[in-house]
Amino acid sequence: MKKKFVVETTYCIAVAAIPEAFYSDIARNDAQHDEWVQLLAIDEIDGDLTTPGYTETLTPEFLKAHPTLLVDTRHFDPRFTSRLLEAIGDIDDQTDGVLFHGENMQALSLMRTRYQQQVRCVYIDPPFNTSEASLLYKNEYRHATWMTLLQQGVLCAKPMLNEESVVGVAIDDFENDNLSKLLESVFGSSGRLGTLVVETKPSGRTNDRFLATCHEYYHFFGLPGTTAQIRFFPLSREAAAAYSEVDEIGAFRWRDFLRTGGFSTPEERPNSFYPIYYNPASREIRLDCFPGAIEILPLDSNGRRRVWRKTPPSFWRHVSRREIKIEQRASGVWKVLLIDRIKEGTRPKSVWVDRRYDAASHGTKLLKKLFGEAGFGFPKALGATRDVLYVTLGESVDGEVLDYFAGSGTTGHAVIDLNREDGGRRRFLLVEAAYYFDTVLLPRIKKVSFTPDWRDGKPDGLVAGDKAERSPRMVKVIRLESYEDTLNNLGMQRSDEQQLLLDGREAGGRDGLKEQYVLRYMLDVETRGSRSLLNVRDFVDPTAYRLDVKRPGSDESRAVHVDLLETFNWLIGLTVRHIAAPQTFNAAFERDGEKRLLLKGRLKQEDDGLYWFRTVSGTTSDGRRTLVIWRKLSGEAEQDNLVLDAWFTRQGYSAKDSEFDLIYVNGGNNLENLKTPDDLWKVRLIEEDFRRLMFDVEGL
């Protein structure tokens, strides 16, 4: 088993994040224009005295007036995209979401190094294993298969968690007990944070045998010894209005100092039963009797002995802060009141009932508002997902949210909404393998990034001000090689004599020669060098590594160029800071009197240059500042390395400098090398680490 190649990387970049120098090229791109018309109905945007409206030929002024439009680099040639990425600068810092189109286990294994201990919340809504149909994942799995599916994913995601992380998994009654046990087996009983019940179908399921099921469960876990903190819901307007008085500290209300209800008797709380003395004339309050004072005991309306809310020391601290007052009611009874300051919110309860959690109204109907039709079965209610993320992310407003059963993209939508509300920079990582990645999930992210409000597939108002500034800046789209692609690209190397022997009658049958040959020799030896299994000999041109990739939703395949640069970034866990545009050079050579090859003059940077370089810089997950140098090799090693040395010096690099801790280069080279403090070489071959990390599946 190996990790999968990235076969395509594209970026959806908000106009606001793009330098204006690119606006003219964007406005002239017909494919981008047509997508915006079809998906966002920009042709129905009217202008006014201050804002330009739509014209068939787009203008830079129109783009500037609509900063949340996402420019999809898939519509542009590679040269434009590379120039744009270089101009934008800090790539990962501006990336607010990553969408993986591929099998969830393969995506998790590829992203695991990059996001090690960085994911703040894993939220998944897996197939429920019931009779309700799902579009891709078979809902009615055999029990053991379903359990394995869930367990593998959770175990693969676990290294990406830290002590503050929360894992939330949605489920219904059918597999609820089994899921709970599975999660406890992974995280331990100390990792259990709680179980939430949400009413998702107020009308109830009509096909149930007995009770009409109207709820789903959400199980929450953290790592053993978790320090995860729940975030309180804001007070409602009605609740906040009760805090009608204000002092120099803030809003408050007066609350009865008498404790009632459970554990409110002197026998249960003896330290909280004591008299309070009060002089109505001087308003003096004391705990000992003094002249002119009346005695007030904690008695309820029936004259039964109760206790105060605080012990004497705590009561006296409140008195010293002027947070106690005593007043006489019309009945003549004296009441002791305590300041109750407005809370930041209310602790979320374990049962949620709200119309916003209705999956039909706020899931299916919401998709109809976005697209004119649902296009996806059983989407989650946006309100339920939004509130689950709100409470599980704690006070963090900039953490990663991972959903590897992304479906229609509700989790990404919820993250975008949360960021617009409070200005946070939470980032979503979504994984989906099905065809609706392109028909629902990706279009949905593009739509809600443009504006939050939709009706009949068209914008119902445009976003502006703070909400526009808080919209996604960049969404990266990663497409992975599939399992079928790997098999389709296996190349066999077999002689005629071997084939004749395998075709013989005696070679067949259980445990026969043919079966043993396939299992023990063919898949190990004959397929060596297949591009799907990694052929490092083809790294001589990093732009020309090709695979036959199946088109989504069909059996047709097409040849595509594998994105070796992006694949390697993920393999080494690189947080990308800068991706340079390619540079090309020509060079002339000569030999000196001792037959040593020398450059004749300097490198000449030319558009059609033979020698191609492209660099990526960033930081690995263990904090190493890293430079990755990709180049095209001519086949003349002496010339290639002489050009590399000259280019390296021209860029101002030096292996001796402390600017980078690691330098990767494809192809053998003569760059000066040093050992790092941990006894590793500073300059490394891309091919060596690429192969090692591609087949490193420990823990998967």
MARLO-265127 format. One line per field, with one value per residue (C-alpha): y, z, x. Coordinates in steps of 0.05 Angstrom, whole numbers, plus 32768, in hexadecimal, padded with zeros to 4 digits. Layout:
Y (Y  ...)
Z (Z  ...)
X (X  ...)
//
This chain:
Y (8000  8045  808C  80A9  80DD  8122  8122  8169  81A7  81E5  8222  824A  828F  82CB  8308  832F  8304  830D  8348  8377  836B  8329  8345  8352  830A  82F0  831D  8303  82B9  829D  825C  8283  82B3  827A  8257  8297  82A1  8259  8250  8296  82B8  82F5  8308  831E  834F  8396  83D1  8414  8457  843C  83F2  83D8  83A4  8368  836F  8336  834A  834C  8385  838B  83BD  8388  8357  838B  8398  834E  8338  82F5  82D8  829A  8295  824B  823F  8201  8232  8250  8237  821F  825C  828C  8261  825D  82A9  82B3  8285  82A6  82EA  82D6  82C0  829B  8263  823A  8276  8290  824C  8248  8204  81C6  8197  8150  812A  80E2  80A7  80BE  808E  80A3  80ED  80E3  80BD  80F4  812F  810F  8128  816F  8176  814D  8164  81A1  818E  81AE  818A  814A  814A  8111  80F9  80B3  8084  806E  8025  8027  801B  8065  8069  8091  80A8  8089  8065  8025  8032  7FE9  7FD0  7F8F  7FA4  7F90  7FB4  7FF3  7FF1  7FE8  8022  8050  8036  803E  8086  8099  8078  809A  80DE  80D6  80ED  8130  813E  8162  8166  819D  8179  815E  8125  8128  80EF  80EF  80AE  8094  805D  8022  8025  8055  8024  8005  8049  805F  8020  8029  8070  805E  8026  805A  8094  8072  8081  80BF  80DB  80D9  8121  8113  80FF  8131  8122  814F  8150  814E  8138  8158  8132  80EE  80B6  8099  8055  8043  8005  8024  8069  809E  80AC  80F7  80FD  80EE  80E7  810A  80E9  8116  80FD  8118  80FA  80D9  8111  8142  818B  819C  81D4  81DD  8222  823E  8255  82A0  82B7  82C2  830A  82FA  82DE  8318  834A  8330  834F  8394  83B8  83D0  83E4  83F3  83A8  8398  8382  835D  834B  833F  82F7  82D9  82C7  828F  824A  821C  81D9  819F  81A2  81E1  81CC  81D9  818E  818A  81CC  81DE  8212  823B  8243  8282  82C3  8305  8346  8385  83CC  83EA  8431  842F  83F5  83D6  838B  835E  8316  8326  8346  8391  83C9  83D9  839B  8368  831E  82FD  82B1  8287  8273  8263  827C  8243  8254  8217  821E  8222  823A  8276  826E  827E  826F  82A9  82B9  82BB  82E4  8317  831E  832F  8362  8384  8388  83A6  836A  835D  8385  837A  8392  8388  836C  8383  8347  8361  832A  833F  8324  831F  8328  8318  8337  8305  831E  830F  82CE  82C5  828F  8250  820B  81E0  81AA  8161  8166  8199  81AB  81E4  81ED  81FE  81B5  819A  8175  817D  81C8  81DB  81A4  818E  81D0  81F7  81D2  81E2  822C  8226  81FD  8200  81B5  818B  815F  8138  8108  8113  8151  8167  81A5  81DF  81F9  81B7  81B3  81FC  81F6  81B5  81D6  8215  81F1  81BD  81EF  8212  8258  8249  8271  825A  820E  81D8  81B2  816E  814A  810C  80F9  813E  812E  816D  819A  81AF  81B1  81E1  820C  820F  8223  825C  8274  8272  829A  82CE  82D6  82E1  82F0  82AE  828A  8242  8215  81DA  819A  8173  812E  8110  80DA  80DB  80FD  8132  8150  8176  817C  8191  8199  81C5  81F0  81F9  8213  8243  825C  8268  8288  82BA  82CB  82A8  82B2  828C  827F  8251  8249  8294  82C6  82E6  8323  832F  832D  836D  838E  8362  8324  832C  8334  82F7  82CB  8294  82AF  826F  8227  81F2  81B8  8177  813C  80F9  80BC  8086  803C  802C  805D  8039  7FF6  8012  802E  7FEE  7FDA  7F90  7F76  7F2D  7F00  7ED4  7E96  7EAE  7EBC  7E78  7E55  7E7D  7E6C  7E21  7DF8  7DE0  7E28  7E34  7E22  7E36  7E42  7E30  7E4E  7E87  7E9E  7E99  7EBD  7EF7  7EFE  7EF2  7F0B  7F32  7F69  7F70  7F66  7F6E  7FB0  7FD1  8013  801D  8067  805A  8037  8070  8070  80A1  809B  80C8  8100  811B  8147  8155  8173  8135  80FC  80E1  80B1  809A  80B4  80A0  80D8  80E3  80C0  8097  805E  808A  809A  80D3  80DF  8114  8132  811E  8159  8141  8184  8183  8139  8143  817F  8153  8119  8143  8168  81AC  81EB  8211  8259  8267  8245  8266  826A  823F  825C  8245  8250  8242  8236  822D  8202  81FC  81D3  81EE  81D5  819C  8187  819F  81B6  8200  8230  825D  829F  82A1  827F  82A2  82A5  8299  8282  8247  8234  81EC  81ED  81F3  8202  820A  8211  8207  8221  8217  81F4  81AA  8191  818B  81D5  81CD  8206  81E3  81F3  81C3  81CA  81A9  81A9  8188  815E  815D  8119  8138  8133  815D  8196  8190  8195  81CE  81F5  81E3  81FE  823F  8247  8239  8270  829F  8298  82AA  8266  8242  81FF  821E  8254  824D  8265  821D  81DF  81B0  81B5  8182  817A  8148  8123  8117  8158  8176  81A8  81AF  8187  818C  8162  8181  817D  813E  811C  8122  813E  8184  8179  813D  811A  8123  80DD  80BB  80DB  80D9  808E  8083  80AF  8096  804F  8062  804A  803A  8043  8042)
Z (8000  7FEF  7FF6  7FBA  7F8A  7F84  7F3C  7F3B  7F66  7F5A  7F83  7F8C  7F9F  7FB3  7F87  7FC6  7FD1  7F8A  7F75  7F46  7F10  7F01  7EFB  7EB0  7EA1  7ECF  7EAF  7E6A  7E7C  7E5B  7E84  7EC6  7EAC  7E98  7EDB  7F01  7ED5  7EDC  7F26  7F44  7F13  7F0E  7ECD  7EF9  7F23  7F16  7F22  7F43  7F49  7F70  7F5C  7F15  7EFE  7ED2  7E8A  7E59  7E56  7E9E  7EB8  7EEF  7F10  7F14  7F34  7F67  7F79  7F88  7FB1  7FC7  7F80  7F80  7F46  7F35  7F1A  7EF5  7EC0  7EB5  7E97  7EC4  7EB6  7ED0  7F0D  7F1F  7F18  7F43  7F7A  7F7C  7F81  7FB9  7FE6  8027  800A  8046  8072  8041  8034  8059  8040  801E  7FF7  7FE9  7FB1  7FC1  7FEF  8037  8050  8019  8027  8072  8068  803A  8066  80A8  80AB  8097  80CC  8104  8146  8123  8117  814B  8139  8112  8100  80D6  80C1  80A7  8085  80BC  80A4  80A0  8069  8056  8013  800B  7FC9  7FCC  800D  8015  8051  805E  806C  8090  80D8  80DC  809B  80B3  80F5  80D0  80A2  80DD  8107  80CF  80C3  810D  8118  80DB  80F2  813A  8130  8117  815A  8196  81DF  81CF  8193  8190  8164  8155  8131  811D  811E  8127  8154  8127  8134  816E  81A4  8177  8163  81AB  81BD  8180  8192  81DA  81C3  819C  81CE  8210  8243  825A  8214  8214  8215  820E  81E2  81C1  81A8  8171  8156  810B  80F1  811A  80F6  8105  80D4  80BA  80A8  80EF  810F  8153  8167  8131  8135  8132  814E  8141  8170  8171  8198  81AF  81C3  81CE  81D9  821D  824F  8222  8234  8202  8217  8200  81E8  8206  81DB  81DC  8207  81E2  81DC  820F  8241  8237  8240  8288  829A  8298  82CA  82BC  82E7  82D9  82CE  82A0  829C  82D6  82F8  8341  8356  8396  83C5  83E2  83C7  83B7  8395  83A0  83D5  83F3  843C  8479  8481  843A  843B  8484  8473  844C  8483  84AB  84BE  8499  84C0  849E  84B6  8488  849D  8491  845F  8483  8479  84A9  84BE  8509  852E  853A  8554  8525  84FB  84E8  84E1  849E  849A  845A  845D  8420  8414  843E  8479  846E  847D  843F  8433  8412  83CF  83ED  842D  845C  843F  83F8  840F  842F  83F0  83C9  83FF  83F9  83AD  83B7  8395  83CC  83D9  8409  83FC  841C  83F3  83F8  8424  8457  8448  8442  8405  83FC  83B3  8390  8350  8317  82E0  8297  827F  8240  822C  8241  8243  8209  8220  820B  81E5  81AD  8190  815E  811A  80FF  810B  80DD  80A6  8075  807D  8088  8061  8024  801B  8025  7FEB  7FC1  7FD1  7FBD  7F7D  7F6B  7F7B  7FB3  7F8A  7FC8  7FF6  8041  804C  8094  80AF  80AA  80EE  8112  80F3  8100  814A  8154  8138  8161  81A4  8195  817B  81BF  81BE  8183  8145  8119  811E  80E8  80E0  80BF  809F  8077  8065  8048  801E  8005  802A  8066  8094  8066  805F  80AC  80B4  8082  80A6  80EA  80D0  80B2  80F5  8122  80F4  8104  80D5  80E0  80A6  8089  806F  8048  8028  7FF7  7FC1  7F9E  7F5D  7F84  7F98  7F56  7F51  7F98  7FC9  7FA2  7F82  7FC7  7FE4  7FAA  7FB2  7FFD  7FF8  7FC8  7FF3  802C  8014  7FDA  7FBB  7F80  7F70  7F6C  7F9D  7FCB  7FDA  7FD8  8012  8025  805D  8094  807A  8036  8058  8082  8046  802F  800F  7FEF  7FEA  7FD1  7FA9  7FAA  7F7D  7F8F  7F67  7F75  7F85  7F3F  7F20  7F44  7F27  7EE1  7EDF  7EF4  7EBD  7EB7  7EA1  7E8D  7E5A  7E27  7E4A  7E8D  7E6E  7E4C  7E8E  7EB2  7E7B  7E86  7EA4  7EDD  7EF3  7F06  7F43  7F8C  7FA5  7F5F  7F3B  7F1D  7F5F  7F83  7F49  7F4D  7F98  7FA2  7F63  7F32  7F61  7F7F  7F44  7F02  7F16  7F2D  7F09  7EFE  7F04  7F34  7F63  7F5C  7F26  7F3E  7EFC  7EE0  7F10  7EDC  7EC6  7F01  7ED2  7EA6  7ED7  7EBC  7ED1  7EB0  7EDE  7EDD  7ED0  7F0A  7EFD  7EC2  7EAF  7E7D  7E8E  7E78  7E7E  7EB2  7ECC  7F15  7F42  7F5F  7F81  7FA8  7FB8  7FD6  7FFE  8020  8029  8051  8075  8059  806E  802D  8032  7FEB  7FA7  7F73  7F2A  7EFE  7EE3  7EA4  7E8F  7E56  7E5F  7E37  7E4D  7E41  7E5E  7E7C  7E72  7EA3  7E7E  7EB6  7E9F  7EAB  7E9B  7E61  7E7B  7EA7  7EA9  7E7B  7E92  7E54  7E4A  7E20  7E4C  7E51  7E9B  7EC4  7F0F  7F40  7F8C  7FC6  800B  804E  8091  80A0  80D8  8106  80FA  80C7  8095  8052  800A  7FD3  7F90  7F53  7F11  7ECD  7EBD  7E77  7E7D  7E7F  7ECA  7EC7  7EA5  7ED0  7F10  7EF7  7EE6  7F2A  7F4E  7F26  7F30  7F7B  7F83  7F56  7F85  7FC1  7FE1  8007  8029  8060  8070  80A7  807C  8070  809B  8062  8017  7FE8  7F9F  7F6A  7F47  7F5D  7F6A  7F83  7FB4  7FF2  802A  8076  80AF  80DA  8127  8126  80F9  80B9  8077  8067  801B  8008  7FCA  7FBD  7F9E  7FDD  800D  7FDA  7FD5  8020  8033  7FFB  8016  805F  8075  80BD  80E7  80AB)
X (8000  8019  8000  7FDD  7FF8  7FD9  7FC2  7FA9  7FAE  7F84  7F74  7F35  7F4D  7F22  7F2A  7F3A  7F79  7F93  7FC0  7F9C  7FD1  7FAE  7F67  7F6A  7F7F  7F48  7F13  7F26  7F21  7EE2  7EE0  7EE2  7EAD  7E7F  7E86  7E75  7E37  7E20  7E30  7E29  7DFA  7E28  7E05  7DCA  7DF3  7DDD  7E0A  7DFB  7E1B  7E57  7E5B  7E64  7E32  7E3C  7E52  7E5E  7EA7  7EBC  7EE6  7F1A  7EEB  7EB4  7EE4  7EFB  7EB2  7EA6  7EE2  7EC4  7EC2  7EEE  7F1E  7F29  7F6F  7F54  7F3C  7F81  7FC2  7FFB  8025  7FEF  7FE4  802D  8035  7FF8  800E  8053  8033  8003  803B  802C  8001  7FED  7FE1  7FAD  7F8D  7F4B  7F36  7F51  7F24  7F3D  7F1B  7F2E  7F23  7F23  7F58  7F88  7F7C  7F86  7FC7  7FE1  7FCE  7FE2  802A  8017  7FE0  8001  7FE2  7FC4  7F7B  7F4E  7F0D  7EFD  7EB3  7E98  7E54  7E63  7E31  7E01  7DFE  7DB2  7D80  7D80  7DA5  7DE5  7E03  7E48  7E55  7E2D  7E01  7DEE  7E35  7E3F  7E4A  7E94  7EA4  7E82  7EA8  7EEA  7EDA  7ECF  7F09  7F3C  7F29  7F2A  7F6D  7F8A  7F71  7F87  7FD0  7FB5  7F93  7FB0  7F9B  7F67  7F49  7F02  7EE8  7E9E  7E7A  7E31  7E08  7DC2  7DA6  7DB9  7E05  7E05  7E1C  7E51  7E6C  7E70  7E98  7EC5  7ED6  7EE3  7F12  7F3B  7F39  7F2D  7EF7  7F1E  7F17  7ECB  7EB0  7E66  7E2C  7DFD  7DB6  7D9C  7D55  7D63  7D1F  7CE7  7CB1  7CD2  7CE1  7CA0  7CBD  7CD2  7CB3  7CA3  7CB9  7CC2  7D0D  7D1B  7D62  7DAB  7DE6  7E28  7E61  7E9A  7EDF  7F24  7F68  7F74  7F7F  7F5C  7F5A  7F24  7EF5  7EAE  7E98  7E59  7E1F  7E12  7DD8  7D97  7D7D  7D47  7D79  7DA9  7D71  7D66  7DAA  7D8D  7DBA  7E01  7E3C  7E85  7E92  7E58  7E10  7DEF  7DAE  7D9C  7D92  7D74  7DAD  7D81  7D91  7D55  7D4D  7D7C  7DB3  7D96  7D8B  7DB8  7DC1  7DDE  7E05  7E12  7E47  7E15  7DE1  7DEE  7DCA  7DD6  7DCD  7DB4  7DA5  7D6F  7D7F  7DCA  7DC8  7E02  7E0B  7E31  7E36  7E34  7DFB  7E01  7DD2  7D98  7DA1  7D6D  7D7D  7D70  7D71  7D6E  7D24  7CF9  7CB2  7C97  7CC4  7CF1  7D3A  7D66  7DAE  7DCF  7DF2  7E36  7E5D  7E6C  7EB1  7E96  7E5A  7E87  7EB1  7E72  7E5F  7EA3  7E9A  7E54  7E34  7E00  7DC2  7D87  7D40  7CFC  7CC4  7C7B  7C6D  7C9E  7CD1  7D1A  7D3E  7D89  7D9E  7DDF  7DFA  7DF7  7E24  7E14  7E34  7E5C  7E2A  7E08  7E27  7E0C  7DDC  7DDD  7D9A  7D90  7D4D  7D49  7D29  7D6F  7D83  7D4C  7D72  7D39  7D30  7D78  7D9B  7D74  7D4E  7D8E  7DAE  7D71  7D7B  7DC4  7DBB  7D71  7D6F  7D8D  7DBC  7DD0  7DAB  7DA6  7DD1  7DDD  7DBA  7DEA  7DD4  7DE4  7E29  7E37  7E24  7E4B  7E89  7E7C  7E7B  7EB2  7EE5  7EE5  7F00  7F2D  7F1C  7F55  7F58  7F53  7F11  7F16  7EDC  7EEE  7EA6  7E99  7E5C  7E3B  7E6D  7E42  7E7F  7EA4  7E65  7E5F  7EA8  7E9F  7E61  7E84  7EBF  7E91  7E6D  7EA9  7EE4  7F07  7F35  7F20  7F36  7F10  7F2E  7EFA  7F01  7ED0  7ED8  7E95  7E81  7E5A  7E9C  7E98  7E4C  7E3B  7E75  7EA5  7E6E  7E4F  7E90  7E97  7E50  7E51  7E96  7E78  7E3B  7E16  7DCE  7DAF  7D6B  7D5A  7DA4  7DB2  7DCF  7D9C  7DC7  7E12  7E43  7E67  7E90  7EAC  7E89  7EAB  7EEF  7EE1  7ED1  7F01  7F40  7F59  7F3F  7F6F  7F52  7F7A  7F68  7F87  7F97  7F64  7F6E  7F54  7F86  7FBF  7FAA  7F9E  7FE5  8009  803A  804B  808F  8087  80AA  8085  809F  8082  803F  803D  804B  8014  7FE1  7FEB  7FB3  7FDF  7FEC  7FA3  7F7B  7F7D  7FC4  7FDD  8018  7FF0  7FD2  8015  8037  8007  800B  8056  8077  804C  8034  807A  80A9  8085  8065  80A6  80B0  8066  8056  801C  804D  8080  80B5  80EA  810F  80D8  80E9  811A  80DF  80B1  807C  8076  8065  8024  7FED  7FAD  7F77  7F2E  7EFD  7ECC  7E89  7EA1  7ED0  7EF5  7F3E  7F6A  7FB5  7FC5  8005  8010  801E  8060  806D  802C  8032  8077  8060  802C  805C  808E  8056  8069  8045  804F  8065  8079  8073  809F  808D  80B9  80FA  811C  8164  8193  81DE  821C  8257  82A1  82DA  831A  8360  8354  8314  82E7  82A3  8295  825D  826C  8253  8216  81D2  81A1  8159  812E  80E6  80FC  8137  814C  8159  8119  8115  80DC  80E0  80B1  80C3  80A1  80A5  809F  8072  80AF  80C1  80F9  80FE  8100  8111  80FC  811E  80FF  8124  8120  815D  817A  819B  81E0  81EF  822F  820C  81CD  81F4  8220  81E0  81C3  8200  81FD  81B2  81B8  81EC  81C4  8188  81B2  81AD  81E4  81E3  820D  81DA  81A6  816D  8157  815D  814E  815A  813B  8151  813C  8174  81BB  81E1  8221  8204  8230  8211  8214  81FA  81C4  81C8  819D  81D0  81A7  81BF  81A6  81A3  8178  8161  8116  8113  812C  80FB  80C2  80C8  80D1  8096  8069  806D  806F  802B  803A  7FFC  7FCD)
//
